[in-house]
Amino acid sequence: MKKLNIYFAIIAIVLCVLVIIRRNDLSFNKLVSLFAISPKSEIFDFNTLDHLVKQKLNTKFTATPEYKIPGLDGISFEDYRQIEYKPDVAIWKNLALPYQLHFFHPGHIYSNGIKIYEIIEEKPVEIPYDSSRFNFGNLPLTDDFFELSKKLQYTGFRVHYPINHKEALEEFLVFQGSSYFRALSKNQVYGLSGRGLAINTGPDNKEEFPIFESFYIKRPEKNDKAITIYAIMNSVSVVGAYEFYILPGEVTTIDIRAKIYLRKKIKRLGFSPITSMFLYGESNIPILGNIHPEIHDSDGLLTYLGENNWEWRPLINPKKTQLTKIPLNHPVGFGLIQRDRKFKSYQDEKLKYHLRPSLWVEPKGDWGKGNLYLLEFTTNLDSDDNVTIFWEPVIPPNLNEGYEIQYKLSYTEKSPGNHTLGKSSSYYKGIDPLFPKEKMLTLYFTGENLKSLDPKTLLTANIRNSLIPPESIRYKIEKIPELDQWRLQIWHSSSIEISEWEVYLEHNQEKITETWIYRDGISK
């Protein structure tokens, strides 16, 4: 009897549902909502993230938590490296996936906790902090550390992939600190850093450092070559949604899509910023008696203006902070390049400056009118990142309105492949003993197009100086067979100390090299 009653009850419910559907014209989704049944989950994508960011825009800014842990906060970088993430507990360790995740612990200069989510079947699942995932070496942890650790968060993460050897997963990507990130291509070592955004960067402004406060990392499939990471940026002045599509390999690339919302007006807003280090190069005197011939992560800023027009600006360690404004409308490409790849130029077997990546930025779509800024400040330490570049639009974003920008980062060895003109390889300043009353500037140019030229080929130099008249300048060009390069020697008798040079070589009135642009007289 009980089974019969249940049977009739089910029939009655079904009939009621049919009546409701007919009378109210309910769709399947409405019916699902009526009975609180979860429909198939929506895709977690950039639009999902943008929706979360818009909600955050309408709330008061709240800073990420800071964790000043006794015994860990403020320790040296060498001591901080004692905090090792245990490889055996890497995320995705036992799933036979091409990627693994490791996390960073609070300590040293990293105190801002962040939230990290794994996207599993389109749903974000938070990965909580766990102190048991770390070895702390000989660091003096306080008695209450493990009680304190119940409230901690990670400060960043790194991604591992078989970038150099198919059988071994190696670290190639790091997100840690504000909006900083670093990446590697095959056979490279870490050098310069990318950043999400530059706010009020410059010598006369108080810089604001927005932070990626939460990450959403999409669990890869077994055959995936790329990995997708989403991030929410937050600060007093901005909120933003970021998508990173990362493809590691011979040349690691990161396709970035960002949408920024301003909470308030900003004096200077810089997109696609890159931060690097230049202590000294071949044309400078080693600082503090350093034994290495050169020390730098990058040695020049390369810009592409289109129509095979390339400009090369050697980096400097200035006597005082310099902010150089470079008009760059509708940019095609720009980046910081480590052009000198010879070990003998650095002779540092530990830091391996000859293996540091160059970073090339390719805008997607038309960025419009704007300026590229080059910020350089003086330093005596190779631990200081004293070089930053960023692009700023002429027309700034409106308050509370989304400003979207997309670009591609390539972690190259040298210059982009489409740069086929001759390139500046080195330069030197001094005095020719035969003409002691004149100053001398010597440039070397290299490239396949130049190597193929017969030494008897007649080349001309286009030389302009911002202050020195052309009649006060003379030059000589010759091919140096032992170097397979062309040397340009420039003499001038001017007493002017600070000026700007623009130089390139021509053959039959055709430009055959990039334009070398040098700010003379401001380097240490």
Beta strands, then each sheet from edge to edge (+ up, - down):
strand 1: 84-85
strand 2: 100-104
strand 3: 115-120
strand 4: 123-126
strand 5: 134-135
strand 6: 156-165
strand 7: 168-176
strand 8: 180-183
strand 9: 193-195
strand 10: 198-199
strand 11: 211-218
strand 12: 227-234
strand 13: 238-247
strand 14: 252-262
strand 15: 269-276
strand 16: 278-280
strand 17: 295-296
strand 18: 300-304
strand 19: 310-314
strand 20: 322-327
strand 21: 333-337
strand 22: 358-364
strand 23: 370-376
strand 24: 387-393
strand 25: 403-412
strand 26: 423-430
strand 27: 439-446
strand 28: 460-465
strand 29: 473-480
strand 30: 485-492
strand 31: 499-507
strand 32: 510-511
strand 33: 515-520
sheet 1: 1+ 5-
sheet 2: 2+ 6- 7+ 8- 9+ 15- 10+
sheet 3: 2+ 6- 7+ 8- 9+ 15- 24+ 23- 20+
sheet 4: 4+ 3- 11- 12+ 13- 14+ 25- 22+ 21- 18+ 19- 33- 31+ 28-
sheet 5: 4+ 3- 11- 12+ 13- 14+ 25- 22+ 21- 18+ 19- 33- 31+ 32-
sheet 6: 16+ 17-
sheet 7: 26+ 27- 30+ 29-
end
